[in-house]
Amino acid sequence: MFDLSGNVAIVTGGNGGVGLAYCRGLVKSGCAVAIWGRNDKKNAAAVAELRQMGGEVDAISCDVTDEDDVERAFAESLQRFDKVDICFANAGGGGFNGPCHKIDRQKWLDTIDLNVMSVVQTWKPVTDHLLARKSGGRLIVTSSIAAQIGMAGAAGYSTTKAAVEGLVKALAVELGQAGIRVNAILPGYMETEMSQQLPQSMKDAIQRRSAIGRIGVLEDMEGVAVFLASRESDFMTGQSIVMDGGHTVFPG
């Protein structure tokens, strides 16, 4: 079970954080991986680590908010790996911060571009490819528990992460008969380079809200990536898997 040998996955933002955790799980299961990322230094480091693990991995520089760049990166991925079976649309960001009524229109549009249109643009060539091959496939997006809980000062992030869950449901219906499964992963607080910048008081509060009594670590994200990429999830589509240690259900 969970053997991904012979499969090829694209992971956007796969050069660090949650995306790199996905890549580690995929490589351990025998999947070849094309990392898309903007930072060439981080791309090279991720490739070196994953190849050391025995993975067939390459990295392609790509800005997922640029549709032309996405098309180029996808063409390069096909040239390198011949096919794509799985695509993790993981790249994104926090967008603007601050009171919603104080945020100007352009900041809203930039956040939508970063967290929603980047997913649409990434999945467009992949979907064309999967439909042409007629062999099914997997589309997976990284959303966030911010799509389900309120976060003061982060309306753009919460809104866009909820939007991609709607996209998942629509595409699951649209593409289901073609054997393409579409699902979302909703991480909670994870120990990453970005999250380490949070005040200790906030980290402590998050840990208190964990039903299992701890903060997430990147290794927690490997298994869910493999599951959704594998045939073992064939009967699951249009769904959101919350990976938060019970944060969103804890009553405290």
N, C-alpha and C positions, 0 to 999 in steps of 0.2 A: 504493500500500500504506500501511497504518497511518493512513488517513484516518478520523477519528472525527466528521466533520461530521454534524450531525443527532442525535447521541447526547447523553445527559445522564448525568452521574456525580455521585454523592454521595461526598464524601471526609470522613470523620470525622477530627478532628484535622488538618484541612487548612490550618490557619492558621499553620503553622510546621514547621520540620524536614523530616523525610521526607515528611510529608503534603503540605506546600507544594510540595516537589519533584515529587510525583505531579501536583499541580494544574498546575504549569508545563508538564510534558510533555503533559498532556491538552489544555490550552488551545492549545499550539503545533500540536496535531493537529486542532483544530477542535471539540473537545468542550465543551459547556456544563457548568459545574461548580457544585454546591451544596456549600459548605463548612459543616460542622458543627463548632462549637467553643465552649468555655465563656467564653473571654476576648474580650469585645466589641472591645477595642482592637486585639488581634491579628487578629481577624476583619476589621475595617475596613481594616487595613494590607494584609492579603493580598488582599482584594477590589480595593483601589486598584492594587496592583501588577499583578494579573492582567488587570484591565480596561485598564490601560496597554498591555498586550501584545495587546489586541484581543479578549480573552476575554469570553464571556457568563457572568458569574459573580455569584453572590450568596452571602451568609453568613447562617446561621441559628444563633442561640444554642441550644446543646443540651448536656446532661449525659448521656452515653451509658450511665451506670450507673443512670439513672432511666428505667424502662420507659415511664412516662406521658410523660415529656419527649421520648423517642424517637418515640413515636407522634405527638405534636404536631409535632415537627420534620419528620417525614416528610410529614404532611399539608400543612405550609407549603411543603415542597419541591415537592409536586405542584401546589399552587396557583400557585407561581412558574413552574415549568417544564413542567407538564402531564403529565410522565411521568418515569420513571427507567429507564435501561438498564443501568447499571453502579454497583456500590457497593464502595468501598474502606473496609473496617472497619479503620482505621488507629489510632484513638485508643487509648491505653493508657498504661502507666507501669511503673516499676520495682518498685512494691510495697515490701514490707518488705526490710530488709537485716539480716543477722546469722546466727548459728549456727541451723540448722534446729530443733534440739531445744530452743532457747530461745524460739521464736516461739509466741505464744499463738494459740488457735483463731480469734479475731476478726481478727487480722492476716492469717491465711491466707484467711479468707472475704472480706475486703476486697480482697485481691489477685486472687482468683478473680473477684470481681465486676468489678474494673477491667479485667482482661485476657481473660476468657472470657465471662462473662454479658453484657458490653457488646457483644460481637460477636454473640452469639445474639439479643439484643434489637434490635440494629440490623438484622440480616438478616431478622427475622420479617416486618415490614411490607413490606420490599422484595421478599421472596420471594412473598408473597401477591400483590403488584402484578404481578410478572413472570409468575406462573402465570396470573393473570387475563387478561393481555394476550396470552399464547400466542405471544410473539415472541422467546423466549430471553432471555439476559442474562448478566451477569458478576458474580460475587461474589468479591472479593479481600480477603485479610486480611494485615496486617503481623504476621508472627511475628518470629523472631530466630534468629541462630546459637546463642543460648543454649539453644534447644531441642535442639541436637545436641552441644554440648560442655559440660563441667562448669564451673560458676562458683561458687566458694566464697562463701558468704554470700548467695547469690541464688537459693536453692531455689525460692522462690515464683515469681520471674520465669521461671526455666527450666521449671518445671512447667507454668505457665499458657501459655507460648509453645509448648510441646510439645502441650498440650491442643488448641489451635486447629488444629494440623496434623491431629489426629485428626478434628476437626469437618469440616475441608476434605474429607478422604477420604470420610467418611460422606455428606456432602451432595452430593459429586460423583456418587456412585452414586444417591442419592435423587432428584436433580434432572436428571440427565443426559438422560433421555428427553424432558424438557421443553425441551431446548436451553439449559439454564443451566449455564455453566461455573464451577467453583469452584476457586480456586488460592490459594497462599500465597507471599508474598515474605519471605525471611529476610535482612534486612540484617546485615552485620557492623558493625564500628566505623565510624561516619560522623562527619565534622566538623560537629557541630550545637552549639547553645547549651548543651544538656545535657552533651554529651561534653567540651566545653571545660573543664569543672570537674574532670576527672580529673587526677591528678598527672602531670607530664611523664614520669616514669619509666615509668608505665603506658602512656602514648601511645607512647613509644619501643619498649617491648616489643611492643606490638600491631603497629607498623610492621615490626619485625624478623620477625614471623610472617606477613607478607603475601607471597604468592608473586610478586606483581608489584611489590613494593617500595614501596608507598605506602598511605596511609590513604584511605578512601573519602571522596568529596565528594558533596554533595547532587545535583549534576548527573548523577552515576552512576545515580540512581534514576529519572530521567525516562523513559528508554527502556523499562525493564521494565514500568512502569505502562502505557505506551501499548500495548506488545505484548499484555499480558494483557487489556486493554480492547478490543482490536481483533479483527476476524475472522481475522487471521493466526494467532491462537492457538486457532482453533476445535477443533483436534484434541488440545488439551491440557486435561485436567481432573483434579482430585485430586492435583495436583503441588505441590511446594515448590521455588521458584527461590532459590538461595543467591546473595546479592550481597555478597561479602566479600573480593574480591581474592585468593581462594585461601587465606584464613586457616585454614579448617577442614581443608584438605588438606596444608598445609605441614608437613613433618616436623621443622623446626628448633625 
